[in-house]
Amino acid sequence: MDEVQRLAEEFGGKHVKFRSIGFKPEFFGVYADATITECIFLDNAIHPAHQTLNAFSSFITMVYSSVRDGFYSEMRRMRRASNSFSTGSNSSYVRKTISGDINIELPQRSASPGNESSESDFSAVIVIPADDDNIAKSPSNDL
């Protein structure tokens, strides 16, 4: 069983890369349901239906619990790895200098490396925050 759990966690961890195209860990529940259904069909009524359902439900629930654990473990590992490149602050904001006189706080994900060139006395990071509320809205005809 330990090997099955390890493989399931590895499988779940490999799904983190699909978040960028809309994958959510809630989808594992659909996988689990489909797997249970397929296992019951593959049994071909050799065993009583309630025994088959109970056995496969228990096993697949354990497997997909490990799949989810692997997914979330990989997410945490990736976040820790990306945070290791931060300036050492535990807050979610990084203080960046726009000019010699002005300091503003920018969200860490928006911060980009500053211009380290000694040729210029002025360097700026211009950040236009995305309005997440408007990303999924359909276009309006209010033009």
Protein Blocks (a to p, Z undefined) as FASTA:
>chain_A
ZZmmmmmmmmmmmmmmmmmnopafklmmmmmmmmmmmmmmmnnomacfklmmmmmmmmmm
mmmmmmmmmmmmmmmmmmmmmmmmmgoiabfbdcddfblmbccdddfklpccddfbfkbc
bdcdddddddfklmmpccdfkZZ
